[in-house]
């Protein structure tokens, strides 16, 4: 038993998500999909049952019941229960969202500018790169999003987060990759002819490789 | 001019159609114009789907693709999902409340011809040099950029549409308040009347903000003002607020009349009163009012104040409550009914199922914690096609089948109608469910091309197959409606409904009823199906 529990704890500890704050979106998704399936069944099952049970039959069932106009108890029930469910969802979302939007204090800042049709990344030492965002693994990254022309949006599917790059404003988003590798990012706000090609690659490397790249000696 | 009202529309000449002020003829004009544009925008949608079948650019270049997206979106929303209800409002509201015509028939005529003029301008954008590629949302500063095409024409189209909408709004609100027959009240009139009227009121309140926004766009682009461009101190986000202030309520303009159809058809085809009629009326108006407090959920990622984002998230989920009331009441209406599963009923049931899925997939989009990953993805596109695409279209088709005998005096072929329903249902679910799945996997919207990652390619392929099945279904309905014109005579009340439109002949005479004044008993309701109306329980 104890070994099992220990093994369980070990695997739980090992389950570090590929990227933050994507794990919060996964939790939100699970909560929603569970509730959605339950609500779907609550509506659809009686509906389909009634369709079979109360079919029109000549001579037998030609007119519906005349005494059913409503029932205050039932109507209160299906007003109050959905109200509680959606309020719970909105409160849960607010709690998650605060974490999804608040970068940890030790985040590394990268200035990110969208333009038709490329992304430019600028690091604190002034180094710039186009369409390649180099970041160290295990380090929270805060992007300061700007635009040089029209509105763009920076989406990282693996980290399940995004934000718009709006001219005249500085928006922010954060993420952290826990495994090295190359991950795509996409422009998510329509910006003209080459919108679909406004992609960049996030190169997640070790801290040493990153230092080497950002400060070649 | 008097002649053009006195002649029944099925015997009217071309000149009479052009000059008519008869609400029924104008309703049919709206309907036919709308169906024509539905077909055009549908074909645009098919080309878009064809292009997305596989990664890479195969059939249309990116600029043409962007034009097709703009055209498909704007035309489907303005010419189909909104304008087609104009056909129902015109044809049905005066008859359902027992009136001869609308309050201001000439204004009604003017509204249609504004709409017609806008339609001509839309056709001009088919000319390659006139193609606008700004998406129907027309966000600045992109619109101010040359890459967006000649956007001035879009502004002109919206102004003409707004003229039509505002005229219709004033006209129908006056009609409903001043021209009801004795005994018909706001409390006992048809849910279809409430569905249509709520959408008309929403338009009257919302459209001015939308027109204001696009006129500011025009001034920015052509006269050098700086409302929306940051270099001159403007703010592009301001446009989004103004735009969505109407364009979110606009989705209720499209769906509330469909709710009206669902209630009418469910009740008639079950031969049972609508369950909770009073709460159904309240729910319609609650949705219409709440709809004005939720617009910024389209802008969760634009970088607005945190409190506003949270406020809009809570107001948006609250809309689920009156919507849920409607769904549960529809289900309860079926209980102990005498249900006839004919074409109109199938379309209504299908519409409710699609709305259920569309509603359940809409709730997470109201949650910023969820939206942060699926904003502007194919998930959003799939979701709103369930609601606006399919729930609205199935509702509209159900309405056409339901009132077809009244409008034409003939019965359509049931077999074709049912075939059309099943094709549309299967096609649409294949098309839009796979689209939502692709969105969950990360596929962005408005992409002409995409890399072959995750399951994007296979999901897109299934989507395209679904699109063609859906199109085949729509085509079968068109055939059913044309063949129905030579169908057997329908009689005045083929479905067995006590609602006022079924008490007059099919098609209705020039002034709707054979004898005036129209009058109903104090305890009248359009949903009492007992054979002897004097018998009271």
HADDOCK unambig.tbl for C-alpha pairs under 7 A between the chains (distance, minus, plus):
assign (segid A and resid 25 and name CA) (segid B and resid 369 and name CA) 6.35 0.50 0.50
assign (segid A and resid 25 and name CA) (segid B and resid 370 and name CA) 5.89 0.50 0.50
assign (segid A and resid 28 and name CA) (segid B and resid 369 and name CA) 6.98 0.50 0.50
assign (segid A and resid 28 and name CA) (segid B and resid 370 and name CA) 6.34 0.50 0.50
assign (segid A and resid 29 and name CA) (segid B and resid 370 and name CA) 6.93 0.50 0.50
assign (segid A and resid 32 and name CA) (segid B and resid 364 and name CA) 6.78 0.50 0.50
assign (segid A and resid 36 and name CA) (segid B and resid 360 and name CA) 5.84 0.50 0.50
assign (segid A and resid 47 and name CA) (segid B and resid 331 and name CA) 5.52 0.50 0.50
assign (segid A and resid 50 and name CA) (segid B and resid 334 and name CA) 6.18 0.50 0.50
assign (segid A and resid 50 and name CA) (segid B and resid 335 and name CA) 5.87 0.50 0.50
assign (segid A and resid 51 and name CA) (segid B and resid 339 and name CA) 6.78 0.50 0.50
assign (segid A and resid 54 and name CA) (segid B and resid 336 and name CA) 5.78 0.50 0.50
assign (segid A and resid 54 and name CA) (segid B and resid 337 and name CA) 5.66 0.50 0.50
assign (segid A and resid 54 and name CA) (segid B and resid 338 and name CA) 5.63 0.50 0.50
assign (segid A and resid 54 and name CA) (segid B and resid 339 and name CA) 5.99 0.50 0.50
assign (segid A and resid 55 and name CA) (segid B and resid 338 and name CA) 5.34 0.50 0.50
assign (segid A and resid 55 and name CA) (segid B and resid 339 and name CA) 4.53 0.50 0.50
assign (segid A and resid 55 and name CA) (segid B and resid 340 and name CA) 6.44 0.50 0.50
assign (segid A and resid 56 and name CA) (segid B and resid 338 and name CA) 4.31 0.50 0.50
assign (segid A and resid 56 and name CA) (segid B and resid 339 and name CA) 4.80 0.50 0.50
assign (segid A and resid 56 and name CA) (segid B and resid 340 and name CA) 5.50 0.50 0.50
assign (segid A and resid 61 and name CA) (segid B and resid 338 and name CA) 5.67 0.50 0.50
assign (segid A and resid 62 and name CA) (segid B and resid 338 and name CA) 5.60 0.50 0.50
assign (segid A and resid 63 and name CA) (segid B and resid 271 and name CA) 5.36 0.50 0.50
assign (segid A and resid 63 and name CA) (segid B and resid 337 and name CA) 6.87 0.50 0.50
assign (segid A and resid 63 and name CA) (segid B and resid 338 and name CA) 5.43 0.50 0.50
assign (segid A and resid 64 and name CA) (segid B and resid 270 and name CA) 6.15 0.50 0.50
assign (segid A and resid 64 and name CA) (segid B and resid 271 and name CA) 4.99 0.50 0.50
assign (segid A and resid 64 and name CA) (segid B and resid 272 and name CA) 4.67 0.50 0.50
assign (segid A and resid 64 and name CA) (segid B and resid 336 and name CA) 5.87 0.50 0.50
assign (segid A and resid 64 and name CA) (segid B and resid 337 and name CA) 3.92 0.50 0.50
assign (segid A and resid 64 and name CA) (segid B and resid 338 and name CA) 4.87 0.50 0.50
assign (segid A and resid 65 and name CA) (segid B and resid 272 and name CA) 6.16 0.50 0.50
assign (segid A and resid 65 and name CA) (segid B and resid 336 and name CA) 5.73 0.50 0.50
assign (segid A and resid 65 and name CA) (segid B and resid 337 and name CA) 6.11 0.50 0.50
assign (segid A and resid 66 and name CA) (segid B and resid 272 and name CA) 6.51 0.50 0.50
assign (segid A and resid 68 and name CA) (segid B and resid 275 and name CA) 6.96 0.50 0.50
assign (segid A and resid 69 and name CA) (segid B and resid 273 and name CA) 6.50 0.50 0.50
assign (segid A and resid 69 and name CA) (segid B and resid 274 and name CA) 6.95 0.50 0.50
assign (segid A and resid 69 and name CA) (segid B and resid 275 and name CA) 5.08 0.50 0.50
assign (segid A and resid 69 and name CA) (segid B and resid 276 and name CA) 5.70 0.50 0.50
assign (segid A and resid 70 and name CA) (segid B and resid 275 and name CA) 5.24 0.50 0.50
assign (segid A and resid 70 and name CA) (segid B and resid 276 and name CA) 4.46 0.50 0.50
assign (segid A and resid 78 and name CA) (segid B and resid 325 and name CA) 6.34 0.50 0.50
assign (segid A and resid 79 and name CA) (segid B and resid 321 and name CA) 6.07 0.50 0.50
assign (segid A and resid 79 and name CA) (segid B and resid 325 and name CA) 6.25 0.50 0.50
assign (segid A and resid 82 and name CA) (segid B and resid 321 and name CA) 5.94 0.50 0.50
assign (segid A and resid 83 and name CA) (segid B and resid 318 and name CA) 6.96 0.50 0.50
assign (segid A and resid 83 and name CA) (segid B and resid 321 and name CA) 5.85 0.50 0.50
assign (segid A and resid 86 and name CA) (segid B and resid 317 and name CA) 5.79 0.50 0.50
assign (segid A and resid 86 and name CA) (segid B and resid 318 and name CA) 6.99 0.50 0.50
assign (segid A and resid 90 and name CA) (segid B and resid 313 and name CA) 6.71 0.50 0.50
assign (segid A and resid 90 and name CA) (segid B and resid 314 and name CA) 6.02 0.50 0.50
assign (segid A and resid 90 and name CA) (segid B and resid 367 and name CA) 6.11 0.50 0.50
assign (segid A and resid 93 and name CA) (segid B and resid 367 and name CA) 5.66 0.50 0.50
assign (segid A and resid 93 and name CA) (segid B and resid 368 and name CA) 6.46 0.50 0.50
assign (segid A and resid 93 and name CA) (segid B and resid 369 and name CA) 5.03 0.50 0.50
assign (segid A and resid 94 and name CA) (segid B and resid 310 and name CA) 6.91 0.50 0.50
assign (segid A and resid 94 and name CA) (segid B and resid 369 and name CA) 6.94 0.50 0.50
assign (segid A and resid 96 and name CA) (segid B and resid 369 and name CA) 5.92 0.50 0.50
assign (segid A and resid 97 and name CA) (segid B and resid 368 and name CA) 6.33 0.50 0.50
assign (segid A and resid 97 and name CA) (segid B and resid 369 and name CA) 4.65 0.50 0.50
assign (segid A and resid 150 and name CA) (segid B and resid 141 and name CA) 5.23 0.50 0.50
assign (segid A and resid 150 and name CA) (segid B and resid 142 and name CA) 5.15 0.50 0.50
assign (segid A and resid 157 and name CA) (segid B and resid 442 and name CA) 5.75 0.50 0.50
assign (segid A and resid 160 and name CA) (segid B and resid 373 and name CA) 4.81 0.50 0.50
assign (segid A and resid 161 and name CA) (segid B and resid 372 and name CA) 5.35 0.50 0.50
assign (segid A and resid 161 and name CA) (segid B and resid 373 and name CA) 4.92 0.50 0.50
assign (segid A and resid 162 and name CA) (segid B and resid 372 and name CA) 5.82 0.50 0.50
assign (segid A and resid 162 and name CA) (segid B and resid 373 and name CA) 6.31 0.50 0.50
assign (segid A and resid 163 and name CA) (segid B and resid 301 and name CA) 4.96 0.50 0.50
assign (segid A and resid 163 and name CA) (segid B and resid 302 and name CA) 6.60 0.50 0.50
assign (segid A and resid 164 and name CA) (segid B and resid 301 and name CA) 5.70 0.50 0.50
assign (segid A and resid 164 and name CA) (segid B and resid 302 and name CA) 5.13 0.50 0.50
assign (segid A and resid 167 and name CA) (segid B and resid 230 and name CA) 6.51 0.50 0.50
assign (segid A and resid 168 and name CA) (segid B and resid 230 and name CA) 5.21 0.50 0.50
assign (segid A and resid 171 and name CA) (segid B and resid 303 and name CA) 5.82 0.50 0.50
assign (segid A and resid 188 and name CA) (segid B and resid 376 and name CA) 5.87 0.50 0.50
assign (segid A and resid 188 and name CA) (segid B and resid 444 and name CA) 6.10 0.50 0.50
assign (segid A and resid 189 and name CA) (segid B and resid 376 and name CA) 6.81 0.50 0.50
assign (segid A and resid 190 and name CA) (segid B and resid 446 and name CA) 6.55 0.50 0.50
assign (segid A and resid 191 and name CA) (segid B and resid 142 and name CA) 6.56 0.50 0.50
assign (segid A and resid 192 and name CA) (segid B and resid 147 and name CA) 6.26 0.50 0.50
assign (segid A and resid 192 and name CA) (segid B and resid 148 and name CA) 6.92 0.50 0.50
assign (segid A and resid 193 and name CA) (segid B and resid 62 and name CA) 5.66 0.50 0.50
assign (segid A and resid 193 and name CA) (segid B and resid 63 and name CA) 5.60 0.50 0.50
assign (segid A and resid 195 and name CA) (segid B and resid 447 and name CA) 6.85 0.50 0.50
assign (segid A and resid 196 and name CA) (segid B and resid 447 and name CA) 4.71 0.50 0.50
assign (segid A and resid 196 and name CA) (segid B and resid 448 and name CA) 6.10 0.50 0.50
assign (segid A and resid 196 and name CA) (segid B and resid 449 and name CA) 5.95 0.50 0.50
assign (segid A and resid 196 and name CA) (segid B and resid 450 and name CA) 6.87 0.50 0.50
